[in-house]
């Protein structure tokens, strides 16, 4: 009898397949391994094949383990997990992250964790960045370089003899007073496998913005406001753990320094939100006079709290498109993470009116990959947002979770199971399945009635995922979230009279080129 490989059915020598069945196409996205037909080594080989495929460019793979006609064995999950562990055994690092998800049969999701950012890392560059951090007081530029150099690389594997010292120094910075430095250091540690919260910075933000603010005199604006679909309270406290959150701020400040030569420039920050990005930006360029314009009632409350007593920052609660213009008044206009929240063409055209001749327009924002149809746009939105969420699905030890409430444990388990599956469907081009999973997850999460209070600070990683999920679904509905793609954005700016003079993708979520999805920073000049 010839044994059948469930992944690669064989012809029987006559040109026909066994049992008269035509095998499924070998390119199907989902694989099934019948463990009753294979030895442990053969199962390991099948899993290892998937690891190689994902390492070599496949965005995702899914393997379902079964027991064939014998039904579901209680030992299947254990056998499958052992096969994965043995398949992973290697002196080298796989650029793949595994996720076990629920169901009657054990399902393994394999996702690529390779980053395609603009930075071209080198061993020499990494060693230089490490030396700077080791021998000097870390600066934002140092941590920004180190974060970029460590994309796709493990500190412990690349420089094992120096890893402990570097991690201790980064931990010290993450517990420090600087909002910008603490968040950059925490991001590096998190992506190196030690989930870290810049707790001192989070608490300072909470304390600074906690004073009562009388909003009775403010009028709501016709423009769509942030809190319509996204919880601003959560945004203010949990957004600091967002991948590349302050990398974009450092890159933005670098471009401003490169192009704007006035020692005391006047600037407008459009869509400042709660103000955390502006706080970090002013750590780098404190001599800037900033008019911060934000329409949202809730965000403006935090904004004024953060900058209370700051003479160089003026806060205005207004829709930028409706604010009275002072023609050619500013040296530059900047915006971080806000251009996709309102009418982008109008934003560009209104900016031209404010800018002095030769003035600059700087943008840091998330953008998705190229699309021309609604289905393409939905697919690219799903892949983009889920790429930010998956790295934050950590398998927390059960002992730590004992401190959480029952609702919080359900919340975390739900995200850890659902998000990898949604990412697999999106990466496989199955738009409807991915969208349904995301909408259902959001509905379940909102039904839990959470506030900004959490019993464990590390729940911030999942609260951030909830925010990202809110943004994703709002984007699918084209409500508040209105992302476009980089090439189109540049063309829109050109038609308004702004020439692109610099562009880089500081964090990639989808694709290998600088015009694919991710966090982008751009500089334009008024022509």
C-alpha positions as a printed NumPy array, in Angstrom:
array([[  0.   ,   0.   ,   0.   ],
       [  1.297,   3.461,  -0.926],
       [  1.007,   5.988,   1.892],
       [ -0.678,   9.213,   0.881],
       [  0.893,  12.534,   1.791],
       [ -2.089,  14.774,   2.691],
       [ -0.262,  17.836,   1.428],
       [  1.078,  16.285,  -1.761],
       [ -1.271,  13.546,  -3.08 ],
       [  0.573,  11.21 ,  -5.424],
       [ -0.464,   9.664,  -8.699],
       [ -0.664,   5.856,  -8.573],
       [  1.524,   5.245, -11.602],
       [ -1.322,   5.137, -14.089],
       [ -1.777,   8.869, -14.222],
       [ -4.749,   8.695, -11.854],
       [ -4.876,   9.713,  -8.226],
       [ -5.702,   7.336,  -5.415],
       [ -9.358,   6.834,  -4.513],
       [-10.278,   8.491,  -7.78 ],
       [-10.047,  11.915,  -6.15 ],
       [ -8.496,  14.875,  -7.873],
       [ -6.207,  16.603,  -5.358],
       [ -6.758,  20.163,  -4.275],
       [ -4.52 ,  22.681,  -6.029],
       [ -1.149,  22.898,  -4.276],
       [ -1.374,  26.671,  -4.05 ],
       [ -4.362,  26.69 ,  -1.689],
       [ -3.81 ,  29.082,   1.187],
       [ -4.81 ,  26.638,   3.927],
       [ -3.048,  23.345,   4.581],
       [ -4.292,  20.277,   6.404],
       [ -1.986,  17.73 ,   8.047],
       [ -3.587,  14.382,   8.889],
       [ -1.441,  13.272,  11.79 ],
       [ -2.778,   9.712,  11.667],
       [ -0.947,   9.173,   8.373],
       [  2.448,  10.68 ,   9.155],
       [  5.325,  10.106,  11.514],
       [  6.567,  12.832,  13.825],
       [  9.496,  13.56 ,  11.519],
       [  7.223,  13.82 ,   8.503],
       [  4.947,  16.259,  10.353],
       [  8.006,  18.321,  11.302],
       [  9.05 ,  18.373,   7.646],
       [  5.634,  19.701,   6.595],
       [  5.721,  22.419,   9.245],
       [  9.305,  23.282,   8.325],
       [  8.266,  23.649,   4.687],
       [  5.743,  26.302,   5.728],
       [  8.4  ,  28.052,   7.819],
       [ 10.687,  28.191,   4.8  ],
       [  7.925,  29.511,   2.533],
       [  7.006,  32.294,   4.931],
       [ 10.681,  33.126,   5.489],
       [ 11.155,  33.363,   1.738],
       [  8.329,  35.796,   1.096],
       [  4.944,  34.177,   1.714],
       [  3.028,  36.634,   3.896],
       [  1.173,  33.971,   5.888],
       [  0.352,  30.287,   6.099],
       [ -2.239,  28.261,   7.989],
       [ -2.05 ,  24.609,   8.995],
       [ -4.931,  22.625,  10.449],
       [ -3.976,  19.397,  12.244],
       [ -6.458,  16.502,  12.149],
       [ -6.647,  12.823,  13.125],
       [ -8.373,  11.686,   9.947],
       [-11.173,   9.188,  10.368],
       [-10.252,   8.599,  14.013],
       [-11.8  ,  11.905,  15.066],
       [-10.164,  14.499,  17.277],
       [ -7.588,  13.09 ,  19.634],
       [ -6.876,  14.88 ,  22.91 ],
       [ -3.191,  14.493,  22.148],
       [ -3.321,  16.142,  18.717],
       [ -2.589,  19.631,  20.062],
       [  0.337,  18.343,  22.11 ],
       [  1.749,  16.413,  19.148],
       [  1.338,  19.422,  16.866],
       [  3.035,  21.741,  19.346],
       [  5.961,  19.345,  19.702],
       [  6.275,  19.151,  15.927],
       [  6.394,  22.951,  15.727],
       [  9.047,  23.144,  18.445],
       [ 11.198,  20.554,  16.671],
       [ 10.702,  22.253,  13.313],
       [ 11.823,  25.541,  14.854],
       [ 15.047,  23.98 ,  16.189],
       [ 17.872,  25.701,  14.347],
       [ 21.063,  27.606,  15.14 ],
       [ 19.507,  30.398,  13.081],
       [ 16.514,  32.667,  13.629],
       [ 13.32 ,  32.215,  11.639],
       [ 11.672,  35.453,  10.446],
       [  8.341,  33.822,  11.276],
       [  6.002,  34.059,  14.246],
       [  3.62 ,  31.203,  15.109],
       [  0.149,  31.544,  16.634],
       [ -2.096,  28.746,  17.904],
       [ -5.756,  29.617,  17.549],
       [ -8.877,  27.983,  18.959],
       [-11.34 ,  25.575,  17.434],
       [-12.153,  21.869,  17.488],
       [ -8.933,  21.106,  15.635],
       [ -5.594,  22.775,  16.465],
       [ -4.788,  25.467,  13.93 ],
       [ -1.358,  26.996,  13.46 ],
       [ -1.031,  30.435,  11.885],
       [  2.448,  31.345,  10.627],
       [  3.027,  35.041,   9.907],
       [  6.098,  36.771,   8.558],
       [  7.617,  39.247,  11.006],
       [ 10.098,  40.667,   8.523],
       [ 10.173,  44.474,   8.253],
       [ 10.766,  46.311,   4.967],
       [ 11.69 ,  49.82 ,   6.019],
       [ 13.615,  52.473,   4.11 ],
       [ 16.663,  52.017,   6.312],
       [ 19.313,  49.681,   4.9  ],
       [ 20.874,  48.024,   7.954],
       [ 24.43 ,  46.753,   8.093],
       [ 26.497,  45.055,  10.768],
       [ 28.814,  48.049,  10.835],
       [ 25.87 ,  50.399,  11.258],
       [ 24.476,  48.294,  14.093],
       [ 27.824,  48.151,  15.88 ],
       [ 28.23 ,  51.928,  15.559],
       [ 24.73 ,  52.5  ,  16.934],
       [ 25.398,  50.136,  19.831],
       [ 28.69 ,  51.864,  20.64 ],
       [ 26.981,  55.255,  20.741],
       [ 24.316,  53.977,  23.133],
       [ 26.878,  52.176,  25.295],
       [ 29.318,  55.059,  25.686],
       [ 27.067,  58.123,  25.651],
       [ 23.87 ,  59.435,  27.114],
       [ 21.307,  58.199,  24.582],
       [ 19.691,  60.801,  22.349],
       [ 16.608,  60.521,  20.152],
       [ 18.783,  60.222,  17.026],
       [ 20.796,  57.388,  18.629],
       [ 17.713,  55.424,  19.621],
       [ 16.098,  56.06 ,  16.232],
       [ 19.196,  54.654,  14.495],
       [ 19.353,  51.669,  16.825],
       [ 15.65 ,  50.873,  16.296],
       [ 16.147,  50.933,  12.525],
       [ 19.35 ,  48.855,  12.665],
       [ 17.627,  46.206,  14.785],
       [ 14.685,  45.736,  12.405],
       [ 14.759,  42.04 ,  11.432],
       [ 17.66 ,  41.367,  13.807],
       [ 17.941,  39.944,  17.297],
       [ 20.237,  41.748,  19.713],
       [ 20.919,  38.555,  21.67 ],
       [ 21.765,  36.56 ,  18.567],
       [ 23.77 ,  39.242,  16.762],
       [ 25.846,  40.549,  19.688],
       [ 25.182,  38.172,  22.609],
       [ 28.11 ,  39.459,  24.642],
       [ 26.75 ,  43.029,  24.598],
       [ 23.008,  42.382,  24.692],
       [ 22.518,  42.383,  28.471],
       [ 24.288,  45.71 ,  28.97 ],
       [ 22.373,  47.364,  26.129],
       [ 19.029,  46.033,  27.389],
       [ 19.737,  47.294,  30.925],
       [ 20.6  ,  50.741,  29.571],
       [ 17.475,  50.808,  27.403],
       [ 15.375,  49.758,  30.389],
       [ 16.812,  52.66 ,  32.373],
       [ 15.928,  55.071,  29.552],
       [ 12.438,  53.566,  29.263],
       [ 11.922,  54.378,  32.943],
       [ 13.243,  57.933,  32.547],
       [ 11.648,  61.374,  32.425],
       [ 11.819,  62.038,  28.681],
       [  8.578,  61.136,  26.916],
       [ 10.368,  60.784,  23.593],
       [ 13.387,  58.78 ,  24.743],
       [ 11.41 ,  56.507,  27.073],
       [  8.963,  55.577,  24.324],
       [ 11.707,  54.916,  21.753],
       [ 13.625,  52.718,  24.215],
       [ 10.456,  50.832,  25.203],
       [  9.676,  50.124,  21.545],
       [ 13.145,  48.656,  20.957],
       [ 12.856,  46.41 ,  24.018],
       [  9.363,  45.297,  23.041],
       [ 10.421,  44.309,  19.545],
       [ 13.414,  42.471,  21.006],
       [ 11.036,  40.25 ,  22.967],
       [ 10.757,  42.133,  26.281],
       [  7.382,  43.924,  26.27 ],
       [  8.008,  47.29 ,  27.911],
       [  5.739,  50.198,  28.842],
       [  7.2  ,  53.727,  29.301],
       [  5.245,  53.88 ,  32.548],
       [  6.699,  57.097,  33.96 ],
       [  5.817,  58.926,  30.757],
       [  2.312,  57.472,  30.719],
       [  1.727,  58.549,  34.306],
       [  3.086,  62.034,  33.605],
       [  0.706,  62.382,  30.664],
       [ -2.188,  61.278,  32.824],
       [ -1.23 ,  63.64 ,  35.645],
       [ -0.627,  66.627,  33.359],
       [ -3.886,  66.247,  31.473],
       [ -6.06 ,  65.34 ,  34.438],
       [ -7.091,  68.873,  35.464],
       [-10.716,  69.856,  34.91 ],
       [-11.411,  71.851,  31.775],
       [-14.578,  73.835,  31.168],
       [-15.677,  73.011,  27.617],
       [-19.066,  74.716,  27.767],
       [-17.875,  77.644,  25.693],
       [-16.644,  75.473,  22.815],
       [-18.831,  74.794,  19.848],
       [-18.808,  71.465,  18.077],
       [-17.709,  71.73 ,  14.48 ],
       [-19.226,  70.278,  11.376],
       [-15.991,  68.461,  10.574],
       [-15.827,  64.792,  11.617],
       [-14.111,  64.612,  14.981],
       [-11.748,  61.974,  16.25 ],
       [-13.879,  60.804,  19.166],
       [-16.721,  59.931,  16.806],
       [-15.156,  56.512,  16.166],
       [-12.016,  56.34 ,  18.336],
       [-11.73 ,  56.577,  22.126],
       [ -9.556,  59.639,  22.806],
       [ -9.093,  58.764,  26.481],
       [ -7.478,  55.479,  25.446],
       [ -5.547,  57.188,  22.655],
       [ -3.934,  59.615,  25.086],
       [ -2.683,  56.905,  27.433],
       [ -2.117,  53.807,  25.306],
       [ -0.926,  55.109,  21.919],
       [  2.657,  55.263,  23.211],
       [  3.047,  51.512,  22.593],
       [  2.079,  51.86 ,  18.914],
       [  4.895,  50.566,  16.662],
       [  7.021,  53.441,  15.297],
       [  4.914,  55.99 ,  17.181],
       [  7.851,  58.296,  17.861],
       [ 10.122,  57.1  ,  15.064],
       [  7.934,  59.23 ,  12.817],
       [  8.384,  62.204,  15.173],
       [ 12.186,  61.908,  15.099],
       [ 12.164,  61.579,  11.304],
       [  9.856,  64.607,  11.027],
       [ 12.144,  66.719,  13.235],
       [ 15.142,  65.666,  11.142],
       [ 13.436,  66.935,   7.977],
       [ 12.452,  70.203,   9.653],
       [ 16.075,  70.702,  10.74 ],
       [ 17.301,  69.941,   7.216],
       [ 15.006,  72.361,   5.399],
       [ 13.957,  75.111,   7.826],
       [ 16.891,  77.404,   8.686],
       [ 15.097,  80.079,  10.715],
       [ 16.369,  79.86 ,  14.343],
       [ 12.936,  80.677,  15.81 ],
       [ 10.44 ,  79.445,  13.211],
       [  6.678,  79.865,  13.32 ],
       [  4.733,  76.708,  12.651],
       [  1.23 ,  75.309,  12.61 ],
       [  0.566,  71.789,  13.845],
       [ -2.661,  70.594,  12.215],
       [ -4.784,  67.966,  13.947],
       [ -2.593,  67.889,  17.058],
       [ -4.944,  65.514,  18.86 ],
       [ -4.175,  65.036,  22.552],
       [ -0.721,  66.512,  21.895],
       [  1.648,  63.641,  22.675],
       [  3.459,  63.86 ,  19.326],
       [  3.873,  67.616,  19.702],
       [  5.285,  67.166,  23.216],
       [  7.91 ,  64.791,  21.813],
       [  8.627,  67.045,  18.8  ],
       [  9.306,  70.031,  21.066],
       [ 11.837,  67.989,  23.045],
       [ 13.87 ,  68.069,  19.829],
       [ 13.037,  71.564,  18.535],
       [ 12.011,  73.646,  21.567],
       [ 12.613,  77.038,  19.881],
       [  9.561,  76.673,  17.655],
       [  6.475,  78.86 ,  18.072],
       [  3.551,  76.531,  17.386],
       [ -0.119,  77.17 ,  16.728],
       [ -1.744,  73.813,  17.531],
       [ -5.127,  73.433,  15.806],
       [ -7.453,  70.625,  16.896],
       [-11.255,  70.414,  16.416],
       [-12.115,  67.519,  18.747],
       [-13.64 ,  68.469,  22.097],
       [-12.107,  65.579,  24.02 ],
       [ -8.69 ,  65.758,  22.337],
       [ -8.574,  69.528,  22.875],
       [ -9.14 ,  69.004,  26.594],
       [ -5.997,  66.879,  26.773],
       [ -4.106,  69.222,  24.455],
       [ -4.642,  72.284,  26.625],
       [ -3.772,  70.255,  29.707],
       [ -0.485,  69.112,  28.22 ],
       [  0.6  ,  72.634,  27.207],
       [ -0.733,  74.643,  30.111],
       [  1.76 ,  77.443,  30.802],
       [  3.793,  76.811,  27.615],
       [  4.392,  80.25 ,  26.094],
       [  5.532,  78.96 ,  22.711],
       [  2.424,  76.832,  22.118],
       [ -0.96 ,  78.382,  21.325],
       [ -3.908,  75.987,  21.222],
       [ -6.905,  76.677,  18.963],
       [-10.022,  74.526,  18.915],
       [-11.082,  74.787,  15.317],
       [-11.363,  72.864,  12.097],
       [ -8.246,  73.843,  10.137],
       [-10.362,  74.302,   7.013],
       [-12.533,  76.853,   8.843],
       [ -9.855,  78.685,  10.84 ],
       [ -9.305,  82.324,   9.782],
       [ -6.205,  82.505,   7.589],
       [ -3.259,  84.805,   8.159],
       [ -1.769,  84.757,   4.633],
       [  1.902,  83.725,   4.332],
       [  2.271,  83.838,   8.121],
       [  4.156,  80.605,   8.901],
       [  7.523,  79.111,   7.995],
       [  6.117,  75.609,   7.945],
       [  3.036,  73.513,   8.59 ],
       [  3.269,  70.027,  10.015],
       [  0.85 ,  67.245,  10.804],
       [  1.392,  63.892,  12.505],
       [ -1.155,  61.146,  12.017],
       [ -3.982,  63.522,  11.109],
       [ -4.06 ,  64.113,   7.354],
       [ -6.253,  61.061,   6.785],
       [ -8.9  ,  62.223,   9.264],
       [-10.377,  64.934,   7.066],
       [-10.632,  66.321,   3.533],
       [ -7.033,  65.969,   2.334],
       [ -7.376,  68.124,  -0.79 ],
       [ -8.84 ,  70.902,   1.324],
       [ -6.026,  70.509,   3.859],
       [ -3.439,  70.952,   1.125],
       [ -5.131,  73.932,  -0.496],
       [ -5.681,  75.737,   2.813],
       [ -2.031,  75.153,   3.767],
       [ -0.847,  77.033,   0.686],
       [ -2.657,  80.131,   1.943],
       [ -0.851,  80.085,   5.307],
       [  2.67 ,  79.341,   4.046],
       [  5.137,  82.075,   3.253],
       [  6.807,  81.88 ,  -0.216],
       [  9.216,  78.947,  -0.187],
       [  7.704,  77.659,   3.072],
       [  7.53 ,  73.977,   3.894],
       [  4.802,  71.446,   4.591],
       [  5.741,  68.345,   6.599],
       [  3.588,  65.279,   6.996],
       [  3.981,  62.137,   9.104],
       [  1.144,  59.709,   8.642],
       [  0.045,  56.163,   7.962],
       [ -0.708,  55.304,   4.358],
       [ -1.769,  52.12 ,   2.634],
       [ -0.613,  50.423,  -0.554],
       [ -1.83 ,  51.381,  -4.025],
       [ -5.511,  50.759,  -4.754],
       [ -7.978,  51.601,  -7.496],
       [-11.076,  49.643,  -6.478],
       [-12.983,  49.549,  -3.195],
       [-12.101,  45.886,  -2.726],
       [ -8.396,  46.646,  -3.165],
       [ -8.687,  49.477,  -0.675],
       [-10.42 ,  47.271,   1.912],
       [ -7.787,  44.559,   1.485],
       [ -4.936,  47.047,   1.877],
       [ -6.547,  48.643,   4.942],
       [ -6.922,  45.255,   6.592],
       [ -3.361,  44.202,   5.873],
       [ -1.958,  47.55 ,   7.024],
       [ -3.756,  47.835,  10.372],
       [ -3.41 ,  44.159,  11.238],
       [  0.352,  44.425,  10.628],
       [  0.536,  46.943,  13.494],
       [ -1.588,  44.713,  15.735],
       [ -0.049,  41.268,  15.315],
       [  3.365,  42.103,  16.872],
       [  1.538,  43.125,  20.06 ],
       [ -0.226,  39.768,  20.516],
       [  1.969,  38.43 ,  23.306],
       [  1.493,  34.993,  24.906],
       [  1.359,  36.108,  28.535],
       [  2.034,  33.464,  31.234],
       [ -1.119,  32.182,  32.893],
       [  0.274,  33.138,  36.313],
       [  0.406,  36.807,  35.338],
       [ -3.104,  36.664,  33.93 ],
       [ -4.395,  35.482,  37.313],
       [ -4.111,  39.11 ,  38.419],
       [ -6.471,  40.237,  35.666],
       [-10.229,  40.279,  35.828],
       [-12.164,  37.548,  34.04 ],
       [-13.292,  40.087,  31.45 ],
       [ -9.694,  41.201,  30.818],
       [ -8.534,  37.607,  30.319],
       [-11.332,  37.029,  27.815],
       [-10.417,  40.294,  26.11 ],
       [ -6.744,  39.301,  25.678],
       [ -7.471,  35.722,  24.619],
       [ -9.994,  36.965,  22.067],
       [ -7.497,  39.34 ,  20.447],
       [ -4.635,  36.821,  20.563],
       [ -6.802,  34.269,  18.761],
       [ -8.711,  36.477,  16.315],
       [ -6.095,  38.961,  15.085],
       [ -3.663,  36.326,  13.67 ],
       [ -6.551,  34.619,  11.882],
       [ -7.735,  37.914,  10.405],
       [ -4.172,  38.689,   9.309],
       [ -3.91 ,  35.292,   7.622],
       [ -7.15 ,  35.83 ,   5.705],
       [ -6.115,  39.356,   4.675],
       [ -2.66 ,  38.238,   3.548],
       [ -4.316,  35.424,   1.588],
       [ -6.58 ,  37.895,  -0.206],
       [ -9.758,  36.773,   1.549],
       [-11.197,  40.231,   2.203],
       [-14.652,  39.2  ,   3.395],
       [-13.468,  36.67 ,   5.994],
       [-10.888,  39.089,   7.409],
       [-13.407,  41.944,   7.555],
       [-16.063,  39.81 ,   9.26 ],
       [-13.599,  38.667,  11.928],
       [-12.528,  42.265,  12.628],
       [-16.063,  43.639,  12.845],
       [-17.205,  40.806,  15.111],
       [-14.161,  41.254,  17.359],
       [-14.843,  44.976,  17.687],
       [-18.473,  44.295,  18.554],
       [-17.495,  41.793,  21.256],
       [-14.849,  44.128,  22.668],
       [-17.137,  47.15 ,  22.87 ],
       [-19.663,  44.991,  24.678],
       [-17.213,  44.461,  27.538],
       [-17.673,  48.045,  28.756],
       [-14.   ,  48.833,  29.406],
       [-12.784,  52.293,  30.406],
       [ -9.208,  53.589,  30.487],
       [ -8.745,  51.819,  33.827],
       [ -6.83 ,  48.521,  33.634],
       [ -5.641,  46.186,  36.398],
       [ -2.241,  45.614,  34.78 ],
       [ -0.294,  48.279,  32.834],
       [  0.771,  45.686,  30.256],
       [ -2.809,  45.485,  29.088],
       [ -1.877,  48.704,  27.268],
       [ -0.671,  46.538,  24.377],
       [ -4.166,  45.109,  23.872],
       [ -5.875,  48.432,  24.524],
       [ -3.73 ,  49.802,  21.695],
       [ -4.926,  46.948,  19.489],
       [ -8.486,  47.915,  20.326],
       [ -7.742,  51.473,  19.194],
       [ -6.19 ,  50.152,  16.   ],
       [ -9.233,  47.943,  15.452],
       [-11.509,  50.968,  15.889],
       [ -9.444,  52.812,  13.277],
       [ -9.525,  49.822,  10.926],
       [-13.307,  49.446,  10.999],
       [-13.779,  53.214,  10.72 ],
       [-11.518,  53.079,   7.664],
       [-13.58 ,  50.314,   6.1  ],
       [-16.64 ,  52.524,   6.618],
       [-14.726,  55.562,   5.292],
       [-15.782,  57.461,   8.396],
       [-13.105,  59.649,  10.07 ],
       [-10.389,  57.309,   8.704],
       [ -9.737,  58.158,   5.032],
       [ -6.29 ,  56.808,   4.153],
       [ -4.812,  57.03 ,   0.682],
       [ -1.546,  55.723,  -0.781],
       [  1.801,  57.595,  -1.019],
       [  1.981,  58.149,  -4.773],
       [ -1.542,  59.529,  -4.856],
       [ -0.858,  61.733,  -1.84 ],
       [  2.206,  63.235,  -3.529],
       [  0.212,  63.918,  -6.698],
       [ -2.526,  65.584,  -4.656],
       [  0.079,  67.838,  -3.057],
       [  1.614,  68.725,  -6.423],
       [ -1.752,  69.785,  -7.8  ],
       [ -2.137,  72.129,  -4.818],
       [  1.252,  73.758,  -5.453],
       [  3.489,  71.751,  -3.116],
       [  6.607,  70.021,  -4.467],
       [  7.804,  66.868,  -2.709],
       [ 11.437,  67.36 ,  -1.654],
       [ 11.84 ,  64.363,   0.671],
       [  9.979,  61.124,   1.359],
       [ 10.757,  58.056,   3.413],
       [  8.814,  55.173,   4.856],
       [ 10.035,  54.915,   8.428],
       [  8.058,  51.76 ,   9.215],
       [  6.681,  49.297,   6.687],
       [  3.535,  47.266,   7.203],
       [  2.969,  45.797,   3.72 ],
       [  5.227,  45.513,   0.679],
       [  8.921,  46.063,   0.039],
       [  9.103,  49.541,  -1.509],
       [  8.831,  53.033,  -0.054],
       [  5.504,  53.541,  -1.828],
       [  3.809,  50.66 ,  -0.021],
       [  1.857,  50.746,   3.235],
       [  3.279,  51.928,   6.514],
       [  4.262,  55.042,   8.429],
       [  5.518,  57.723,   6.017],
       [  7.263,  61.044,   6.522],
       [  7.322,  63.621,   3.699],
       [  8.547,  67.156,   3.131],
       [  7.017,  69.534,   0.564],
       [  7.9  ,  73.082,  -0.456],
       [  5.521,  75.759,  -1.652],
       [  6.368,  76.423,  -5.296]])
